[in-house]
Amino acid sequence: MKSNVRFRTAIFYKDYFEKFFLKQSEKTRAKIIWTIQLIEELERVPEIYLRHIESTDGLYEIRIKQGNDIFRIFCFFDQGKLIILVNGFQKKTQKTPKKEIEKALKIMEEYKNEK
């Protein structure tokens, strides 16, 4: 039985995430939505779905696997309960590309400056 308790709420910041999301296949979009709902509804989210990016100040990655494809969506918390989705990409190597992390950090900085 699925509860409707939400421990956190995911929101999009500008259209960074949406641009990525709309480019994905229907199956991948469904998996992304499923994963985000899981993160909103679980009190303790397993690291296979949400992980802190080391050496960053508060940047996290939502981890999605669809078939053989791996996707990452960067996010951060605001007021502890709100997840701000920033950008996403398809992962093709073991390590998360530095330029993707830098882009997410830049967007996070932009968000904080606008608050």
MODELLER restraints for C-alpha pairs under 7 A, 6 or more apart:
rsr = mdl.restraints
at = mdl.atoms
rsr.add(forms.Gaussian(group=physical.xy_distance, feature=features.Distance(at['CA:5:A'], at['CA:41:A']), mean=6.00, stdev=0.5))
rsr.add(forms.Gaussian(group=physical.xy_distance, feature=features.Distance(at['CA:6:A'], at['CA:40:A']), mean=5.37, stdev=0.5))
rsr.add(forms.Gaussian(group=physical.xy_distance, feature=features.Distance(at['CA:6:A'], at['CA:41:A']), mean=4.57, stdev=0.5))
rsr.add(forms.Gaussian(group=physical.xy_distance, feature=features.Distance(at['CA:7:A'], at['CA:40:A']), mean=5.66, stdev=0.5))
rsr.add(forms.Gaussian(group=physical.xy_distance, feature=features.Distance(at['CA:7:A'], at['CA:41:A']), mean=5.67, stdev=0.5))
rsr.add(forms.Gaussian(group=physical.xy_distance, feature=features.Distance(at['CA:7:A'], at['CA:42:A']), mean=6.69, stdev=0.5))
rsr.add(forms.Gaussian(group=physical.xy_distance, feature=features.Distance(at['CA:7:A'], at['CA:43:A']), mean=5.88, stdev=0.5))
rsr.add(forms.Gaussian(group=physical.xy_distance, feature=features.Distance(at['CA:7:A'], at['CA:81:A']), mean=6.66, stdev=0.5))
rsr.add(forms.Gaussian(group=physical.xy_distance, feature=features.Distance(at['CA:8:A'], at['CA:40:A']), mean=4.77, stdev=0.5))
rsr.add(forms.Gaussian(group=physical.xy_distance, feature=features.Distance(at['CA:8:A'], at['CA:81:A']), mean=4.41, stdev=0.5))
rsr.add(forms.Gaussian(group=physical.xy_distance, feature=features.Distance(at['CA:8:A'], at['CA:82:A']), mean=5.42, stdev=0.5))
rsr.add(forms.Gaussian(group=physical.xy_distance, feature=features.Distance(at['CA:8:A'], at['CA:83:A']), mean=6.82, stdev=0.5))
rsr.add(forms.Gaussian(group=physical.xy_distance, feature=features.Distance(at['CA:9:A'], at['CA:40:A']), mean=5.61, stdev=0.5))
rsr.add(forms.Gaussian(group=physical.xy_distance, feature=features.Distance(at['CA:9:A'], at['CA:81:A']), mean=6.38, stdev=0.5))
rsr.add(forms.Gaussian(group=physical.xy_distance, feature=features.Distance(at['CA:9:A'], at['CA:82:A']), mean=4.89, stdev=0.5))
rsr.add(forms.Gaussian(group=physical.xy_distance, feature=features.Distance(at['CA:9:A'], at['CA:83:A']), mean=5.86, stdev=0.5))
rsr.add(forms.Gaussian(group=physical.xy_distance, feature=features.Distance(at['CA:10:A'], at['CA:40:A']), mean=6.89, stdev=0.5))
rsr.add(forms.Gaussian(group=physical.xy_distance, feature=features.Distance(at['CA:10:A'], at['CA:82:A']), mean=5.92, stdev=0.5))
rsr.add(forms.Gaussian(group=physical.xy_distance, feature=features.Distance(at['CA:10:A'], at['CA:83:A']), mean=4.51, stdev=0.5))
rsr.add(forms.Gaussian(group=physical.xy_distance, feature=features.Distance(at['CA:10:A'], at['CA:84:A']), mean=5.95, stdev=0.5))
rsr.add(forms.Gaussian(group=physical.xy_distance, feature=features.Distance(at['CA:10:A'], at['CA:85:A']), mean=6.79, stdev=0.5))
rsr.add(forms.Gaussian(group=physical.xy_distance, feature=features.Distance(at['CA:11:A'], at['CA:83:A']), mean=6.16, stdev=0.5))
rsr.add(forms.Gaussian(group=physical.xy_distance, feature=features.Distance(at['CA:11:A'], at['CA:84:A']), mean=5.21, stdev=0.5))
rsr.add(forms.Gaussian(group=physical.xy_distance, feature=features.Distance(at['CA:11:A'], at['CA:85:A']), mean=6.07, stdev=0.5))
rsr.add(forms.Gaussian(group=physical.xy_distance, feature=features.Distance(at['CA:12:A'], at['CA:84:A']), mean=5.78, stdev=0.5))
rsr.add(forms.Gaussian(group=physical.xy_distance, feature=features.Distance(at['CA:12:A'], at['CA:85:A']), mean=4.95, stdev=0.5))
rsr.add(forms.Gaussian(group=physical.xy_distance, feature=features.Distance(at['CA:12:A'], at['CA:86:A']), mean=6.64, stdev=0.5))
rsr.add(forms.Gaussian(group=physical.xy_distance, feature=features.Distance(at['CA:13:A'], at['CA:84:A']), mean=6.19, stdev=0.5))
rsr.add(forms.Gaussian(group=physical.xy_distance, feature=features.Distance(at['CA:13:A'], at['CA:85:A']), mean=6.14, stdev=0.5))
rsr.add(forms.Gaussian(group=physical.xy_distance, feature=features.Distance(at['CA:13:A'], at['CA:86:A']), mean=5.92, stdev=0.5))
rsr.add(forms.Gaussian(group=physical.xy_distance, feature=features.Distance(at['CA:16:A'], at['CA:86:A']), mean=5.73, stdev=0.5))
rsr.add(forms.Gaussian(group=physical.xy_distance, feature=features.Distance(at['CA:16:A'], at['CA:87:A']), mean=5.31, stdev=0.5))
rsr.add(forms.Gaussian(group=physical.xy_distance, feature=features.Distance(at['CA:17:A'], at['CA:85:A']), mean=6.24, stdev=0.5))
rsr.add(forms.Gaussian(group=physical.xy_distance, feature=features.Distance(at['CA:17:A'], at['CA:86:A']), mean=5.25, stdev=0.5))
rsr.add(forms.Gaussian(group=physical.xy_distance, feature=features.Distance(at['CA:17:A'], at['CA:87:A']), mean=4.56, stdev=0.5))
rsr.add(forms.Gaussian(group=physical.xy_distance, feature=features.Distance(at['CA:17:A'], at['CA:88:A']), mean=6.14, stdev=0.5))
rsr.add(forms.Gaussian(group=physical.xy_distance, feature=features.Distance(at['CA:20:A'], at['CA:87:A']), mean=6.96, stdev=0.5))
rsr.add(forms.Gaussian(group=physical.xy_distance, feature=features.Distance(at['CA:20:A'], at['CA:88:A']), mean=5.89, stdev=0.5))
rsr.add(forms.Gaussian(group=physical.xy_distance, feature=features.Distance(at['CA:20:A'], at['CA:89:A']), mean=6.98, stdev=0.5))
rsr.add(forms.Gaussian(group=physical.xy_distance, feature=features.Distance(at['CA:21:A'], at['CA:29:A']), mean=6.55, stdev=0.5))
rsr.add(forms.Gaussian(group=physical.xy_distance, feature=features.Distance(at['CA:28:A'], at['CA:66:A']), mean=6.19, stdev=0.5))
rsr.add(forms.Gaussian(group=physical.xy_distance, feature=features.Distance(at['CA:31:A'], at['CA:66:A']), mean=6.96, stdev=0.5))
rsr.add(forms.Gaussian(group=physical.xy_distance, feature=features.Distance(at['CA:32:A'], at['CA:64:A']), mean=6.70, stdev=0.5))
rsr.add(forms.Gaussian(group=physical.xy_distance, feature=features.Distance(at['CA:39:A'], at['CA:45:A']), mean=6.02, stdev=0.5))
rsr.add(forms.Gaussian(group=physical.xy_distance, feature=features.Distance(at['CA:48:A'], at['CA:63:A']), mean=6.46, stdev=0.5))
rsr.add(forms.Gaussian(group=physical.xy_distance, feature=features.Distance(at['CA:49:A'], at['CA:62:A']), mean=5.53, stdev=0.5))
rsr.add(forms.Gaussian(group=physical.xy_distance, feature=features.Distance(at['CA:49:A'], at['CA:63:A']), mean=4.77, stdev=0.5))
rsr.add(forms.Gaussian(group=physical.xy_distance, feature=features.Distance(at['CA:49:A'], at['CA:64:A']), mean=6.77, stdev=0.5))
rsr.add(forms.Gaussian(group=physical.xy_distance, feature=features.Distance(at['CA:50:A'], at['CA:60:A']), mean=6.74, stdev=0.5))
rsr.add(forms.Gaussian(group=physical.xy_distance, feature=features.Distance(at['CA:50:A'], at['CA:61:A']), mean=5.70, stdev=0.5))
rsr.add(forms.Gaussian(group=physical.xy_distance, feature=features.Distance(at['CA:50:A'], at['CA:62:A']), mean=4.59, stdev=0.5))
rsr.add(forms.Gaussian(group=physical.xy_distance, feature=features.Distance(at['CA:50:A'], at['CA:63:A']), mean=5.98, stdev=0.5))
rsr.add(forms.Gaussian(group=physical.xy_distance, feature=features.Distance(at['CA:51:A'], at['CA:60:A']), mean=5.45, stdev=0.5))
rsr.add(forms.Gaussian(group=physical.xy_distance, feature=features.Distance(at['CA:51:A'], at['CA:61:A']), mean=5.42, stdev=0.5))
rsr.add(forms.Gaussian(group=physical.xy_distance, feature=features.Distance(at['CA:51:A'], at['CA:62:A']), mean=6.69, stdev=0.5))
rsr.add(forms.Gaussian(group=physical.xy_distance, feature=features.Distance(at['CA:52:A'], at['CA:59:A']), mean=6.09, stdev=0.5))
rsr.add(forms.Gaussian(group=physical.xy_distance, feature=features.Distance(at['CA:52:A'], at['CA:60:A']), mean=4.26, stdev=0.5))
rsr.add(forms.Gaussian(group=physical.xy_distance, feature=features.Distance(at['CA:52:A'], at['CA:61:A']), mean=6.40, stdev=0.5))
rsr.add(forms.Gaussian(group=physical.xy_distance, feature=features.Distance(at['CA:53:A'], at['CA:59:A']), mean=5.70, stdev=0.5))
rsr.add(forms.Gaussian(group=physical.xy_distance, feature=features.Distance(at['CA:53:A'], at['CA:60:A']), mean=5.28, stdev=0.5))
rsr.add(forms.Gaussian(group=physical.xy_distance, feature=features.Distance(at['CA:53:A'], at['CA:61:A']), mean=6.68, stdev=0.5))
rsr.add(forms.Gaussian(group=physical.xy_distance, feature=features.Distance(at['CA:58:A'], at['CA:76:A']), mean=5.98, stdev=0.5))
rsr.add(forms.Gaussian(group=physical.xy_distance, feature=features.Distance(at['CA:59:A'], at['CA:74:A']), mean=6.90, stdev=0.5))
rsr.add(forms.Gaussian(group=physical.xy_distance, feature=features.Distance(at['CA:59:A'], at['CA:75:A']), mean=6.04, stdev=0.5))
rsr.add(forms.Gaussian(group=physical.xy_distance, feature=features.Distance(at['CA:59:A'], at['CA:76:A']), mean=5.10, stdev=0.5))
rsr.add(forms.Gaussian(group=physical.xy_distance, feature=features.Distance(at['CA:60:A'], at['CA:74:A']), mean=5.68, stdev=0.5))
rsr.add(forms.Gaussian(group=physical.xy_distance, feature=features.Distance(at['CA:60:A'], at['CA:75:A']), mean=5.23, stdev=0.5))
rsr.add(forms.Gaussian(group=physical.xy_distance, feature=features.Distance(at['CA:60:A'], at['CA:76:A']), mean=5.70, stdev=0.5))
rsr.add(forms.Gaussian(group=physical.xy_distance, feature=features.Distance(at['CA:61:A'], at['CA:72:A']), mean=5.96, stdev=0.5))
rsr.add(forms.Gaussian(group=physical.xy_distance, feature=features.Distance(at['CA:61:A'], at['CA:73:A']), mean=5.40, stdev=0.5))
rsr.add(forms.Gaussian(group=physical.xy_distance, feature=features.Distance(at['CA:61:A'], at['CA:74:A']), mean=4.46, stdev=0.5))
rsr.add(forms.Gaussian(group=physical.xy_distance, feature=features.Distance(at['CA:61:A'], at['CA:75:A']), mean=6.03, stdev=0.5))
rsr.add(forms.Gaussian(group=physical.xy_distance, feature=features.Distance(at['CA:62:A'], at['CA:72:A']), mean=5.59, stdev=0.5))
rsr.add(forms.Gaussian(group=physical.xy_distance, feature=features.Distance(at['CA:62:A'], at['CA:73:A']), mean=4.97, stdev=0.5))
rsr.add(forms.Gaussian(group=physical.xy_distance, feature=features.Distance(at['CA:62:A'], at['CA:74:A']), mean=6.22, stdev=0.5))
rsr.add(forms.Gaussian(group=physical.xy_distance, feature=features.Distance(at['CA:63:A'], at['CA:71:A']), mean=6.21, stdev=0.5))
rsr.add(forms.Gaussian(group=physical.xy_distance, feature=features.Distance(at['CA:63:A'], at['CA:72:A']), mean=5.05, stdev=0.5))
rsr.add(forms.Gaussian(group=physical.xy_distance, feature=features.Distance(at['CA:63:A'], at['CA:73:A']), mean=6.82, stdev=0.5))
rsr.add(forms.Gaussian(group=physical.xy_distance, feature=features.Distance(at['CA:64:A'], at['CA:70:A']), mean=5.82, stdev=0.5))
rsr.add(forms.Gaussian(group=physical.xy_distance, feature=features.Distance(at['CA:64:A'], at['CA:71:A']), mean=5.05, stdev=0.5))
rsr.add(forms.Gaussian(group=physical.xy_distance, feature=features.Distance(at['CA:64:A'], at['CA:72:A']), mean=6.22, stdev=0.5))
rsr.add(forms.Gaussian(group=physical.xy_distance, feature=features.Distance(at['CA:65:A'], at['CA:71:A']), mean=6.27, stdev=0.5))
rsr.add(forms.Gaussian(group=physical.xy_distance, feature=features.Distance(at['CA:70:A'], at['CA:90:A']), mean=5.89, stdev=0.5))
rsr.add(forms.Gaussian(group=physical.xy_distance, feature=features.Distance(at['CA:70:A'], at['CA:91:A']), mean=5.30, stdev=0.5))
rsr.add(forms.Gaussian(group=physical.xy_distance, feature=features.Distance(at['CA:71:A'], at['CA:89:A']), mean=5.78, stdev=0.5))
rsr.add(forms.Gaussian(group=physical.xy_distance, feature=features.Distance(at['CA:71:A'], at['CA:90:A']), mean=4.38, stdev=0.5))
rsr.add(forms.Gaussian(group=physical.xy_distance, feature=features.Distance(at['CA:71:A'], at['CA:91:A']), mean=5.38, stdev=0.5))
rsr.add(forms.Gaussian(group=physical.xy_distance, feature=features.Distance(at['CA:72:A'], at['CA:88:A']), mean=5.46, stdev=0.5))
rsr.add(forms.Gaussian(group=physical.xy_distance, feature=features.Distance(at['CA:72:A'], at['CA:89:A']), mean=5.62, stdev=0.5))
rsr.add(forms.Gaussian(group=physical.xy_distance, feature=features.Distance(at['CA:72:A'], at['CA:90:A']), mean=6.40, stdev=0.5))
rsr.add(forms.Gaussian(group=physical.xy_distance, feature=features.Distance(at['CA:72:A'], at['CA:91:A']), mean=6.69, stdev=0.5))
rsr.add(forms.Gaussian(group=physical.xy_distance, feature=features.Distance(at['CA:73:A'], at['CA:87:A']), mean=5.70, stdev=0.5))
rsr.add(forms.Gaussian(group=physical.xy_distance, feature=features.Distance(at['CA:73:A'], at['CA:88:A']), mean=4.05, stdev=0.5))
rsr.add(forms.Gaussian(group=physical.xy_distance, feature=features.Distance(at['CA:73:A'], at['CA:89:A']), mean=6.65, stdev=0.5))
rsr.add(forms.Gaussian(group=physical.xy_distance, feature=features.Distance(at['CA:74:A'], at['CA:85:A']), mean=6.14, stdev=0.5))
rsr.add(forms.Gaussian(group=physical.xy_distance, feature=features.Distance(at['CA:74:A'], at['CA:86:A']), mean=5.62, stdev=0.5))
rsr.add(forms.Gaussian(group=physical.xy_distance, feature=features.Distance(at['CA:74:A'], at['CA:87:A']), mean=5.52, stdev=0.5))
rsr.add(forms.Gaussian(group=physical.xy_distance, feature=features.Distance(at['CA:74:A'], at['CA:88:A']), mean=6.09, stdev=0.5))
rsr.add(forms.Gaussian(group=physical.xy_distance, feature=features.Distance(at['CA:74:A'], at['CA:104:A']), mean=6.33, stdev=0.5))
rsr.add(forms.Gaussian(group=physical.xy_distance, feature=features.Distance(at['CA:75:A'], at['CA:83:A']), mean=6.26, stdev=0.5))
rsr.add(forms.Gaussian(group=physical.xy_distance, feature=features.Distance(at['CA:75:A'], at['CA:84:A']), mean=5.24, stdev=0.5))
rsr.add(forms.Gaussian(group=physical.xy_distance, feature=features.Distance(at['CA:75:A'], at['CA:85:A']), mean=4.48, stdev=0.5))
rsr.add(forms.Gaussian(group=physical.xy_distance, feature=features.Distance(at['CA:75:A'], at['CA:86:A']), mean=5.54, stdev=0.5))
rsr.add(forms.Gaussian(group=physical.xy_distance, feature=features.Distance(at['CA:76:A'], at['CA:83:A']), mean=5.58, stdev=0.5))
rsr.add(forms.Gaussian(group=physical.xy_distance, feature=features.Distance(at['CA:76:A'], at['CA:84:A']), mean=5.41, stdev=0.5))
rsr.add(forms.Gaussian(group=physical.xy_distance, feature=features.Distance(at['CA:77:A'], at['CA:83:A']), mean=4.67, stdev=0.5))
rsr.add(forms.Gaussian(group=physical.xy_distance, feature=features.Distance(at['CA:77:A'], at['CA:84:A']), mean=6.16, stdev=0.5))
rsr.add(forms.Gaussian(group=physical.xy_distance, feature=features.Distance(at['CA:86:A'], at['CA:104:A']), mean=6.32, stdev=0.5))
rsr.add(forms.Gaussian(group=physical.xy_distance, feature=features.Distance(at['CA:86:A'], at['CA:107:A']), mean=6.65, stdev=0.5))
rsr.add(forms.Gaussian(group=physical.xy_distance, feature=features.Distance(at['CA:87:A'], at['CA:104:A']), mean=6.25, stdev=0.5))
